[in-house]
Amino acid sequence: MDVMPKWADVVLIPLISILLAAILSALVILAIGENPWEALKLMVQGALGSTYGWGYTLYYATNFIFTGLAVAIAFHARMFNIGGEGQALLGGLGVAIICLYIPWPHWTLALLGAAIGAAIFGAAWAAIPAFLQAKRGSHIVITTIMFNFIAAALLNYFLIGALKVPGSMEPASAKFPEAAHLPSFQDMFSFGESTLFRGAPANITFFVAVAACVALWALIWRTRLGYEIRAFGHSESAAKYAGISPTKIIMVAMLISGALAGMMAINNVQGEAERLVLNAVEGAGFIGIAVALMGRSHPFGVFLAALLFGFLYQGGAELALWTSIPRELIIVIQALVILFTGALDNMVRMPLERLFLSMRRAKQ
Amino acid sequence: MDFATLLQMLDATMRLATPLLLACLAGLYSERAGIFDIGLEGKMLAAAFLSAAIAAVTGNVWVGLLAGIGASISLSVIHGLASITFRGNQLISGVAINFLAAGLTVVVAQSWFRQGGRTPQLTDGGRFEPITLPFAEALRDVPVIGPIYYELISGHTPLVYVAVLMVPLTWWVLYRTRFGLRLRAVGENPAAVDTAGVSVITLRYAAVAICGVLCGIAGAYLATALQAGFVKDMSAGRGFIALAALIFAKWRPWYALYACLLFGFLQAMSLRPDVIENVLNFRVNGQLLDVLPYILTVVILAGFVGKAIPPRAGGEPYVKER
């Protein structure tokens, strides 16, 4: 029997962990001589106080949903995919090639094509570490870290070589053709006189991300494959005994993971930049780790955590604009969230379990 | 390529290999004791910042070095708490430490010095100066040996010699002392060590602390010897290259030296594309040189060139039987 009721495991522990991270972040803000309460108000105002702010918050959240889901599905198979960054970079390469070299008649088709291209490129980049883990036992964490660096160099190579606009000094691809541009929230939600989400980068990809959440939920909890992945994650030996092939599960879970990370590129490359630039991912692959940990690897949790991080990102940008608090504060918060919800999980869990045990004893 | 250029390249190799070597040996202690550490990068970065900051404020580089080691050790304590005491996931803890350092260094640097997340340029006394070994001047004109001694062996900052001397010291500690035997045992089979009445927790904390000290020296070297001050993200993936070197060396000290020298040489080459072009008569892509350590490590990990087998209990928290 579980020591704690389910709600405590799913809601209480993450809440306490986030609270701890928030308190420490507030202390950091205090230590550098700013007012944490004022900072929070500024962040809420900047990220949620206007449709413009929401447009940025949801744009960032879309990135983090994809990378968070990528880390989450790998977690279910007890794989730690740190390579989301590299897979998302490669996804961007896929999107750029698809958008630049295929004359798309309409954005709907371009979106479909780019999503497939991004998924294939991302999955391919995850396939090599997955294969090495499954067949040669090379630790997937180390290989995916190495692949992040290799991906960054590869993109660098393409952007100063084959994809660069001739005559331009900037390491970036050409602008995608008009027909491949995705509708932004401004295009979609502005009627008549009122313009909503003016200039914000949020675009239709947000709904693709939401669909991906639902699809992944269905995959994990409503299909045989999802059951096999979870069984493998709980106990490799038991899964083997039940006739589940470890090689297959590692490969499939990592391919899905890489495809999801790669699909982030339809948001940032096709949706926002509308061309491929250097370091397009901007660390979103790593934020996926924090998002997946905080969301307890559940697609719905990932969605909520991605919204929170979208808020933190947009709020942090506003903070950097209006106060002397640099943007890097967000990285500190991100680190604290990873630390408390991931590595120091037992620090919160052990006393809580003791508390629930003694409460149950008192009742009996 | 003439002899002088070769010496220059090898000299640069020494300078660039030093932080890799220190971080690599740091990882070696930790991982040999069964604690995976992908937070080498973050510890180096934190040490680089605090050493540069304190050296800039006090004007004394040795105080700076101590502060850097302190910063690195405090991150080690977090890693120890997470992975030893609270039996958390060591890899996730390492990731958190990397981000903590990447964020905090810039936030603190900005509020402290207001120079866009960097520390002031270090001047005399705030930096490690090259030391000239005895007889270097006198032997300078002796053919071949003279220039090698003068250019390559003499004239480095003290920390370079510290790093090189750490290799035999580490070998001796690991393979010739009781502590080293227990350290290796605790990474392979902690239950056996526990049965022998030796505390697994203490041993692992000791290993993590040594790792912190060495990462601290590596970071201080970056900011106070290799360069003159801290800039944002100055560790630039060196912690991960050190990790790669550690796997390349299969967790052995002497091989760690060779791996770090190799990777340092690759870094030196990518700084001098003109030299390679002259020697090989074609251009080698700079990016390729930069990622070669990572590619080589993946190849080694894949087991195509001899298998890299990590310490058996690595990454597993130890739970005492009751």
Contacts between the chains, C-beta under 8 A, distances in Angstrom:
chain1	res1	chain2	res2	distance
A	28	B	104	7.4
A	28	B	107	6.7
A	32	B	107	6.3
A	32	B	108	7.0
A	32	B	110	7.8
A	32	B	111	3.6
A	33	B	111	6.4
A	80	B	89	7.8
A	80	B	91	5.6
A	80	B	92	7.5
A	82	B	91	7.8
A	82	B	95	6.9
A	128	B	298	7.9
A	132	B	298	7.2
A	132	B	301	6.6
A	132	B	302	5.1
A	136	B	301	7.5
A	136	B	302	5.1
A	136	B	303	4.9
A	137	B	303	7.7
A	138	B	298	7.5
A	138	B	301	3.8
A	138	B	302	5.6
A	138	B	303	7.1
A	139	B	301	7.1
A	139	B	310	7.1
A	141	B	38	6.9
A	141	B	91	5.3
A	142	B	243	7.0
A	142	B	244	8.0
A	142	B	247	6.5
A	142	B	297	7.3
A	142	B	301	6.3
A	143	B	298	5.6
A	143	B	301	5.9
A	145	B	38	7.0
A	145	B	240	5.8
A	145	B	243	7.5
A	146	B	240	7.7
A	146	B	244	6.7
A	146	B	294	4.0
A	146	B	295	7.5
A	146	B	297	5.5
A	146	B	298	5.2
A	147	B	294	7.7
A	147	B	298	7.4
A	149	B	237	6.3
A	149	B	240	6.9
A	149	B	290	7.9
A	149	B	291	5.7
A	149	B	294	4.8
A	150	B	291	5.0
A	150	B	294	5.4
A	150	B	295	6.4
A	150	B	298	7.9
A	153	B	287	4.1
A	153	B	288	7.4
A	153	B	290	5.9
A	153	B	291	4.3
A	154	B	287	7.7
A	156	B	287	5.3
A	157	B	285	6.8
A	157	B	287	5.1
A	286	B	95	7.4
A	286	B	99	7.1
A	289	B	92	7.4
A	289	B	95	6.0
A	293	B	92	7.0
A	324	B	110	7.1
A	324	B	111	7.0
A	324	B	114	7.7
A	325	B	107	7.4
A	326	B	106	5.7
A	326	B	107	5.7
A	326	B	110	4.7
A	326	B	117	6.3
A	328	B	102	7.2
A	328	B	103	4.6
A	328	B	104	8.0
A	328	B	106	3.9
A	328	B	107	5.2
A	328	B	110	7.8
A	328	B	117	7.1
A	329	B	103	6.7
A	329	B	107	5.4
A	330	B	103	7.3
A	331	B	99	5.4
A	331	B	102	5.4
A	331	B	103	3.2
A	331	B	106	7.9
A	332	B	99	7.6
A	332	B	100	6.5
A	332	B	103	3.6
A	332	B	104	5.5
A	332	B	107	6.1
A	333	B	103	7.8
A	334	B	99	5.6
A	334	B	103	7.3
A	335	B	96	5.0
A	335	B	97	7.5
A	335	B	98	7.8
A	335	B	99	3.5
A	335	B	100	3.8
A	335	B	102	7.8
A	335	B	103	5.9
A	335	B	104	8.0
A	336	B	96	7.6
A	336	B	100	7.3
A	338	B	92	6.3
A	338	B	95	5.9
A	338	B	96	4.1
A	338	B	99	6.6
A	339	B	78	7.2
A	339	B	82	7.1
A	339	B	93	7.0
A	339	B	96	3.9
A	339	B	97	7.9
A	339	B	100	7.0
A	342	B	88	7.0
A	342	B	89	6.2
A	342	B	92	3.8
A	342	B	93	7.4
A	342	B	95	7.8
A	342	B	96	6.6
A	343	B	82	3.8
A	343	B	83	7.2
A	343	B	86	7.7
A	343	B	88	4.1
A	343	B	89	5.9
A	343	B	90	7.8
A	343	B	92	4.7
A	343	B	93	3.5
A	343	B	96	5.6
A	344	B	81	7.2
A	344	B	82	5.2
A	344	B	86	5.6
A	344	B	88	5.8
A	344	B	93	7.8
A	345	B	86	7.6
A	345	B	88	5.9
A	346	B	86	4.1
A	346	B	87	5.8
A	346	B	88	5.8
A	347	B	81	7.7
A	347	B	86	4.8
A	347	B	88	7.9
A	350	B	86	7.5
